[in-house]
């Protein structure tokens, strides 16, 4: 019996440092990593490469992560690919440490992401263990 090919992950982010770090972490975990540095390139690669998971930054020049996510979720060849969104706005844990405006802003950002089809969020800078755990969780869910 042949071993399963590595799962393919597409990272779409205009911050090359973030992409490089995430690519390194995920490659060490045995994933095949594809990269794109803007929304247009990311959508093209999602359609042609059909990755198992997409990691998508919210704030990019050109189409935003929200726009990219919505288009990918509405296009039959990519509609079933799980999307993990990256945010610079921070986490929602430790709610007591956040003022009401900041909390509301972060909550709205996530709600908007869920509305366009995101499955999960990770805050930048990306903790390696959190990234790996989220990827494993989403790929496990995807196999069900």
N, C-alpha and C positions, 0 to 999 in steps of 0.2 A: 504494500500500500504506500502510495506516495505521500510525503508530508504536505500539509496544507501550505499554499503560498502565503507569504507575509501579507497581512492586512495593509491596505493602502490608505494613507491619510493625506489630504490636501490642506495645506496651511495657506490662508489668504490674509496677508497683513502687509501694509506698506512699511512697517518698521523692520528693516533687515536684521537688526540685532535680535529682536524677538523671534523672528523666523529662524535664524541660525541656532539660537539656544533651544527652541522647541524641536527643531529638526534633529539636533544632536541628542537630546534626551530620548526622543521617540525612536531614533535609529538604533540607539543602544538597547532599547527594549525589543528590537526585532521587527519594527514596522518599516514599511517602505514609505518614504515621505516625499511628497510632491509639493512644490511651492509656487506661489503667485504673489505678486507685489501690488496688485490693484484689483478692483472688483471685476473689471472687464476680462482681464487675463484669468482671474479665478473662475469666472463663469465658463469661459472657453475650456479650461482644463477640466472642470467638473463634468462637462458634457462629453469631452473626448476621452478622458481617463477613467471616468466613473469610479471615484474612490469609495472606500467603505465608510469614511467619516470625513467631514469638513470642519476645520477649525477656522473661524472667521472673525476678523476684527470688526468692531462696530464702526469706528471712525477712520475713514480712508478718503483720499481724494477721489473724485469721480463718484461712481455709485457707492453709497454708504453700505455698510454691512447689512443694515435692515433691507435695503433695496435688493442687494444680492441674494439674501436669504429668501425673500418673498419670491423673486423670480425663479430661483432654484426649486423652491417648494411647489411652484405652479407649473413646472415643466416636467412632463411625464418621465423622461429619461433620468431626472435627478430628484424627483419628488420624494423618494424613499430614503435618500441619504441623510443620516442624522447630522445635525449641525450644532457645534459647540461654539458659542460666541465669546469673544474676548472683550473685556471692558477695562478702561483706565479709571473708571469712577469709583472702584472699590467694592468691598464686600457688603453684604447685608447682615452679617453676624455682628455681635456686639452692638445691638440696636441702642442700648442705653448710652453708648459713647457718641452717638450721632445726633446732631440737631435735627429738628423736624424737617427742615427744607432739604437737607442732604439726604436724609432717609427717603423722603418722598421722591426726590430726583432719581435715586438709585432704583427704587421700586418701579417707577414709571419706565425707566430704561429697560429693565428686565421684562416687564409686562409687554412692552412694545416688541421686544425680541421674541417672546413666546407667541404673540399674535401673528408674527410673520413666519413662524415655524422653527425657531430655535428650540433645542431640547434642554440645554444647560448653559451656564455661564461660568467663566473663570476670570478673576481679576488680574490685571497686570500690576507689577511684574509677576510672571507666572511661576509659582512654586513647582519645582520638578515633580515632587511626589503627588501633588494635587492634580497636575496635568496627566500623569500616567494613570492615576486612579480614575479620573473622569473618562479618559480614552477607553480604558478597559471596561468600565461600567457601560458606556454607550455602545461599544462594539459587542458586548455580551447581550445587551438588550436587543440590539439589531439582529442577533442570531435567533432570537426567540420567535 
